[in-house]
Amino acid sequence: MPSSPPFTEEHDELRASVRGFIERELTPHAEQWEREEWFPEEVFGKLAAQGLLGLKYPAEYGGQGGDFLHESVMIEELARVGSGGAAAGIGAHIGIATPPIWKFGDEQQKQRYLVPAIRGERIGALGITEPGAGSDVAAIKTNAERVDGGWIVNGEKTYITNGVRAHFIVTAVKTSREGGHHGISFLIIDRGEGVTSSKLNKLGWHASDTATIALQDVFVPEENLLGTLNEGFALIMANFQWERLAMALGAVGAMQVAYEKTVDFAQQRSTFGRPLAGHQAIRHKLADLATSLHTCRCVTYDALRRFVDGEDPLKEVTMAKLLTQRACFEMMDDCLQIHGGAGYMSEYWVERAARDARLGPIGGGSDEIMREILGRVLAL
Ligand SMILES: Cc1cc2nc3c(=O)[nH]c(=O)nc-3n(C[C@H](O)[C@H](O)[C@H](O)COP(=O)(O)OP(=O)(O)OC[C@H]3O[C@@H](n4cnc5c(N)ncnc54)[C@H](O)[C@@H]3O)c2cc1C
């Protein structure tokens, strides 16, 4: 099969190798991790040994010297783990926690955090959301008070992926009494005195440790300020496009797997003397699913191509995030329906896939926020 632009044969080779690794090393454990609501730390070490935690990072920091396209391959293939939670934990580490350090960190921050993160020795989280501020990022209240040699931080972050296991949290804080966008800064907070995590129970992504993190009189040294003081909003905006593209790619990957498995099921299972796929209603539904998958892939790859070409594809990335997350959830619901009663049983992959997919229209900027952005971009 010819490569789909923007991917080339080189990316197809990477895809085959990543897929082989994931299906060999990770997929067989997915059910256990979901049951235990945790996946082991050693997964990061295994991924690092394959170079998979640093595909887009320069070789001087231990990365593979690739780019966003290489990581895109990895993100799509993570869907084959069969655990949205494990994919989310890995994805948060490579996709949202470490990129700000790479882009905005000084040399010593890169050495202290990025290098061990690429080696899988230190795991990262991104802490922006708070109980009182999700979509409205400017409303965060976690406060950093200037003291000799650094800051004292007090506040609470919530719904943080890797929030229990993370060794460091790239954290949005208020560093100015001024309201709005200009009083936000980022501090890299090490797990230690005053940092307490509580794991949250949730509908899907069971293997991931989504947590509330209480920060009580946490001293953060001066050298852990990431980027410019009071200009943290720029840091948030800088990675949003990649985070949302990554979510779109993850949805395309999950839809591909779901489509393959559901077609297989529909060809194996018979009712009224013929395979399910032999009934027109089911065949048409599968045709619709294939069309939805293809549409999501085209829109996502178009946004990705623009992104790697250095355009500022705010409109296309926002559309890709908006389209794919809802389409993925709807597809999982349709796949579940085609599985009948089996689809409702925990032992079938599709029960988990449907729960896992529900996060997409909420996380990383909700559907409503995507529409608000499009309203502005399209000058509506
Ligand atoms: C499993 C999980 C993992 C997460 N991981 C992380 C993480 O690692 N780091 C992190 O910082 N955050 C994380 N989040 C937080 C996530 O980004 C937020 O939940 C999301 O941005 C929505 O914020 P909120 O929950 O506060 O909802 P709210 O902002 O309170 O919104 C509630 C509802 O109102 C809608 N709404 C809000 N404003 C408007 C408006 N202006 N117009 C119309 N509708 C509106 C929203 O779309 C939503 O439907 C995670 C969340 C989950 C559930």
The ligand as a Gaussian input file, in Angstrom:
#p B3LYP/6-31G(d) Opt

LIG

0 1
 C       -9.003000      11.901000      32.112000
 C       -8.563000      13.342000      32.065000
 C       -7.226000      13.645000      31.924000
 C       -6.793000      14.981000      31.941000
 N       -5.452000      15.263000      31.901000
 C       -5.048000      16.540000      32.139000
 C       -3.649000      16.835000      32.298000
 O       -2.791000      15.962000      32.190000
 N       -3.300000      18.116000      32.593000
 C       -4.232000      19.113000      32.715000
 O       -3.835000      20.241000      33.002000
 N       -5.552000      18.866000      32.539000
 C       -5.982000      17.609000      32.270000
 N       -7.324000      17.341000      32.109000
 C       -8.285000      18.429000      32.220000
 C       -9.022000      18.776000      30.935000
 O       -8.173000      19.464000      30.055000
 C      -10.267000      19.590000      31.352000
 O      -11.150000      18.695000      31.991000
 C      -10.923000      20.265000      30.178000
 O      -10.111000      21.293000      29.663000
 C      -12.290000      20.873000      30.563000
 O      -12.171000      21.662000      31.717000
 P      -13.183000      21.428000      32.947000
 O      -13.234000      19.985000      33.243000
 O      -12.813000      22.346000      34.037000
 O      -14.612000      21.831000      32.396000
 P      -15.211000      23.313000      32.374000
 O      -14.226000      24.261000      31.816000
 O      -15.797000      23.616000      33.696000
 O      -16.391000      23.122000      31.329000
 C      -17.585000      22.399000      31.656000
 C      -18.436000      22.283000      30.379000
 O      -18.783000      23.587000      29.935000
 C      -18.307000      23.801000      28.621000
 N      -17.867000      25.176000      28.481000
 C      -16.899000      25.818000      29.195000
 N      -16.748000      27.076000      28.769000
 C      -17.629000      27.251000      27.735000
 C      -17.939000      28.321000      26.864000
 N      -17.269000      29.476000      26.899000
 N      -18.920000      28.148000      25.937000
 C      -19.582000      26.957000      25.855000
 N      -19.312000      25.895000      26.645000
 C      -18.348000      26.033000      27.575000
 C      -17.177000      22.826000      28.421000
 O      -16.972000      22.522000      27.078000
 C      -17.681000      21.628000      29.218000
 O      -18.576000      20.900000      28.427000
 C       -7.766000      16.024000      32.041000
 C       -9.123000      15.705000      32.129000
 C       -9.521000      14.395000      32.160000
 C      -11.005000      14.101000      32.316000

